[in-house]
Amino acid sequence: MSLFKEVQIGSLGELMDRATPAKPDPASGRRRNYSVYRGVSNDKCGLLTSLDQLGGCDPPHTKAHLEEHILRNFIRYAQPFLRHRNGNDWELLITAQHHGLPTRLLDWTYSPLVAAHFATLQEKADGDRLIWQLDWRRIHEYFKLKPLAFLVSDLDEALREKGYQSAWELFSNKGDGKEPFICMLEPPGLDARIMAQSAAFTLSSVKTRSFDAILRECNLTHCLTKFVIPESKVDFIRDQLDLCSMDERSLFPDLDGIAAEIKRYYAAPAEI
């Protein structure tokens, strides 16, 4: 039995109704949403980072100790191709994640519609699809962090407050044994895709346990909600997303996105 709240949804309207705060913020009168979302086509790997999954999903974390070596090799070979060669360590980490390198970052988006796109994108996936909703403000409150999603310029100060001297102390396993923390990171606009997808990341100081396992250990399961799209409703919600132009062409604003959207459209079964 799941420890996280589960909500079944059958349409985009239901998703938006459930994902929107019911009460307005007393200070502003607006319904401020301090949530991020993550859409997945199946629950096989749970809330594992790409670094977690490097050794496979079952069991995970078999190669997490290689993080420093992976990042150093990326920096070594990526220099001729980096648009921002003077970027700091955090920008390099985000760039590496963006291009598919296994990292400790976990992808999220501020848009439940973007999350729904990624949840329903794989047509060959079987079973229900999932959209995770995370209340990141409560996460920051628990770990005594500022009630703001961090920019890369904020991270070094935040690390020092937690006893780390640099980002590389975090990457090199020298921080093992320190008090764990999780924080929300808003990436700089290094790429048009990051902006189009309203991208965000969670950064955990722990890489030997999955994100959801850490939440369970800290009694933070109330911060996470699982929206379940039943298999019978996946095609319907996918059609709704396409009607809203929530597709590859808008979320990947480049030639790859255009080609992917056209390919998916013409690969669909022909109507009788």
N, C-alpha and C positions, 0 to 999 in steps of 0.2 A: 504493500500500500504506500502511495506517495505521501511524503510529508509536506508537500507543497500544495497550495490551493489549485484545484483544477476547474476549468470552465470550458464547457463545450460551446463552440460557435458554428453557425451555419451560414453566415453571410458577413460581408464587410460591415454592414450596418450594426450587427451585433458586436463585432469586434470593437468598433469605434465607441459604441455605447458603454461597453464594459471597460475599455482602456482609458476613458475620460473620467477625471475626478468628478464625483457627484456634487461636492461642495466647493464654492468659490473660495479663493484665498482671502482671508479677512482684511489683509492690508491693501490688496489691489482690486478686489472684487472680481478678478478673473480666475478661471479654473486652471491654475498652474499645475502642470503635470511634471513631477520630478521622476519620471520613469524613462527607461530605455527598453528596447525590444530586440529579440533575436529569433529569427525564423529558421527552423531546421526541417528537413524532409523526413527525418526519422529520429527516434530516441536512442538509437544504438550506442552512440558515443556520448550521450548526455551533454553536460556543459564542460567539455574538454577543450583546451586550447590546441592549436596546431602543434605546439611542442609536446603536449600530453599525448597526442595521437601519433607522434613520430614512430613510436614503438608498437603501434596498434592500439585499438580501443579496448581490447580484452586480453590481458590486463593492460591498463595504461601506464604512463610515466616511466617506461623502461629506459628511455634515453634522455630524460630531462636534465641529467647532469652534464650533458654535452652543450648546453645553451651557450656558454662563453665561447667555445670553439666554433660553433655554428656562426655566431655573430662576427667573430674575428675574421673568419674566412669570407663572409659576405662583404665586410668592409674592404678587405684586401682586393677582391675581384670586381667590386661594383664601382670603384672610383671613376673609371672612364665614362660611366653611364649616368652618374648622379647629376641631376639638374641643380641641386643645391649642395655643392661640395663642402661648404662651410657649416653645414647643419650640425647640431649637437648630437649627443648620443641618443637622445630620445627620438629626434627626428629620423635618425638612421634606423632605429628600431621600428618606427611606424612605417617607413619606406620598405623595410625588409618584410614586414607583415603584409603590406599592400601587394607585394610582388610574389607572395606565396612561400616565403621562408618560414619555417617553424619557429614561433616565438611564444612567449608567455602571455601575450595580449589576447583577449577574448573580444571578438567583434560584436558590436551592438549598433543600433540605430535609434534616433529619436522619433522615428516615424513607424507606427504600427503597420502602415500600408507597405512600407519598404520591407519590413520583416515578413509580412504575408507573401510578398513577391518571392522571397528566397525560400519560404516554406513550401510553396506550391510550384516551384519552377521545374523540378525534376519529374517529368511525366512518367518515367519508368519506375519510380519509387512506389513501393506497396505500403499499405497501411495508413494510419492517421498521420497528419502533419502537426507540427507544434510551433507555437509562438510563445516565447518566454518574455515576461514583463518583470523588470527589476526596479525596485524603488531604491535608487542609489543614494538619496539623501539620508535614509535611515542607515545605510551602510556607513556613510561618512560619520554620522552621529555616533555610531557604535565604536568606531575606531578613533574617535576624537580628532577628526579631520575637519578642515574648514567646510562649510555647507555650500561649496561651489565645486562644479566640475573643473578639474585641474587643466590648465594649459601646460605645454611642455616647459614653459618658463617657471612653473610652480613646483615641478617635481623634485628638483634638487633640494629645495628648502624642506619639502615634505619628507624626503628621505632622511635628511639630517635630524629632523625632529624624531624620527624613528630609530636613530642610531646608526645610520649608514653614512659613510663618508662620500660615496660616489655611486653612480649607476653601475659601475663595473664591480663594486663590492656585492651588489645585488645579483648580478649575472654570474659571478664566479663561485657561488655557493658559500662565500665567506660570511654571509649574513645568516646562515643556518643557526637556529637557536634563539634568534631575536624574536620579539613579539610580532606575530603576524598582522598584516593589514591588507585591505583591499581598497582601491580608490578608483574613481571615474576619471577618465582622461578624454578631453576633447582635442582631436588632432588638428594641426595647422592645415590650411588648404594647400597641401603639396600637390594635389592632383584633382582634376575635375570630378572624378568618381567619388572621392571622399566627400566633396561638397554636395553632389547630387544625391548621395545616399544618406545624408545627415548622419554621417558615421561618428561613432564613439567607441571607446574601448574600456574594459576594466583591466586594471593592472593589479596582480596579486603578488605579494612578497613570497608566497608559498608556491612551489612548483612540484611538490611531491604528492599533492592531493587535488582532486578536481574542485572546480569552483563551487559546485553545489555541496560537496563534502565539507568544505570550509564553512559554508553557511550553516550546515547542520551542526557542526561542532560549536559554533558561536551562538546557536539558538537564534539564527536570523532567517529561518525558513519563511517567516511571515513577509519577508521582503521580496519574495519570488512567487509569481503566479504563472501557471502553465495553461495557456489557451490551446485547446485541442480542436483541430479541424478534422472531423470524421472523414474517412476515406470517401464516403458517398458524396461529400460536399466539396471535395478538392477541385474538381473541374468547374463547378459553379463559381466558386470564389476566384479561381484563376480567370474565368471569363469576366467577372466583375473588375478585376485588376486591369485586365487589358482594355476594357471600356474606359477606365480612368487614366489610360496611358501610363500605368505603373508597370513598365516593361523594361526590357534590356536596353532599348534605344534611349530611354530617358535616364536610366540609372547607370548606364555605361556610355556616357556621351562621347563616343569615339567610333572608329570603324568596326572594332570588335563588337560593340554593342549593337550597331546597325545590322551586322551580319548575323549575330546570334538571334535577334528578334525575327528577322526574315526567315532564318532556318527553322525556328520553332513553329512559325506560322504555317509554313508550307509542309512541315513534317507531320502536322496534325492529320488525323484520319479524314478522308474526304466525305462530305455530306452526301447522303443518298437522296 
